[in-house]
Amino acid sequence: MKVAWVVTGAGHFLKECLEIVEKNKDKINLFLSSAGIEVIKMYKYGDFLERRDINIVKDYKSSSPSCGAFAARRYDLLVQHSKRLQVELAILWSICCRKIRSFGHSACDFEYSG
């Protein structure tokens, strides 16, 4: 299962999102919008990402050419990190774990402490 995890300009629960991505980096590609790049720099997580060899797709273009991967069905699940409450993150991670488990993987060893 391949997951696209999108970070936009929200900093709320960003650390927890990046921890999830790190623990599942073989299954998750991290997509950063221009605002996502700003927030990563603002919270000083750039070094964190570089040291962990996480696959990052930076999307600077207005036309979002990286969206072609979704049209080509290269991803099974899209998770967007946003300004929503903690509940949204817990629900999305729960869905992700169910989908990964349904493919016979045990990638959900991360305990979400909400």
C-alpha atoms as one frame of an Amber mdcrd trajectory, in Angstrom:
protein
   0.000   0.000   0.000   1.335   3.436  -0.924   0.232   6.498   1.057   0.541
  10.154   0.059   0.741  12.352   3.158   0.240  16.038   2.336   1.452  18.852
   4.590   0.043  22.293   3.903   0.527  25.429   6.001  -0.771  24.053   9.301
   1.579  23.589  12.240  -0.963  22.018  14.584   0.103  18.409  15.362   2.841
  18.647  12.745   5.334  16.808  14.961   2.926  13.882  15.403   2.311  13.744
  11.660   6.020  13.647  10.917   6.517  10.880  13.486   3.864   8.800  11.716
   5.549   9.425   8.366   8.951   8.495   9.802   7.754   5.207  11.283   6.158
   4.243   7.954   8.554   5.894   5.504   8.713   2.831   3.278   4.970   3.207
   2.589   4.505   6.990   2.766   5.606   9.790   0.465   5.481  13.218   2.082
   4.074  15.937  -0.170   4.847  19.550   0.758   3.045  22.526  -0.722   4.750
  25.931  -0.699   2.950  26.650   2.580   4.008  23.226   3.876   7.640  24.047
   3.163   7.219  27.322   5.055   5.723  25.636   8.110   8.430  22.925   8.105
  11.051  25.698   8.178   9.127  27.739  10.758   8.991  24.815  13.210  12.579
  23.808  12.333  11.727  20.284  11.123  13.891  20.465   7.989  16.836  18.728
   9.651  14.501  16.140  11.176  13.278  15.177   7.694  16.729  15.175   6.094
  18.248  12.891   8.753  15.507  10.304   8.379  15.689   9.713   4.639  11.977
  10.389   4.081  10.802  10.573   0.470   9.658  14.184   0.018   7.820  15.627
  -2.971   8.010  19.435  -2.970   5.339  21.051  -5.080   6.246  24.644  -5.956
   4.251  24.821  -9.179   0.811  26.379  -9.444  -0.395  23.572 -11.696   0.623
  20.885  -9.158   2.247  18.425 -11.590   2.695  15.926  -8.757  -1.070  15.368
  -8.877  -0.486  13.197 -11.942   0.585  10.413  -9.593  -2.919  10.401  -8.116
  -4.556  10.284 -11.537  -2.265   7.358 -12.405  -3.416   5.609  -9.198   0.075
   5.283  -7.732  -1.324   5.894  -4.258  -3.909   3.925  -2.312  -4.594   6.551
   0.352  -4.295  10.329   0.663  -3.899  11.923   4.098  -3.866  15.701   4.396
  -2.399  17.375   7.450  -4.527  20.420   8.143  -5.593  22.785  10.911  -8.390
  20.491  12.061  -8.700  19.213  15.581  -6.880  16.231  16.996  -9.889  14.036
  16.299  -9.396  14.330  12.541  -5.816  13.081  12.785  -6.846  10.144  14.956
  -9.640   9.194  12.554  -7.389   9.409   9.494  -4.672   7.335  11.131  -7.247
   4.754  12.173  -8.434   4.484   8.575  -4.844   4.218   7.353  -4.089   1.402
   9.813  -7.176  -0.544   8.761  -6.241  -0.224   5.096  -2.623  -1.250   5.714
  -3.714  -4.224   7.833  -6.164  -5.279   5.136  -3.162  -5.652   2.828  -1.464
  -7.936   5.358   1.072  -5.415   6.645   1.744  -4.530  10.266   3.016  -0.992
   9.751   0.792   0.572  12.393   2.963   0.112  15.445   2.694   3.843  16.140
   0.429   4.530  19.067  -1.504   7.737  18.556  -1.720   9.420  21.947  -4.503
  11.921  21.527
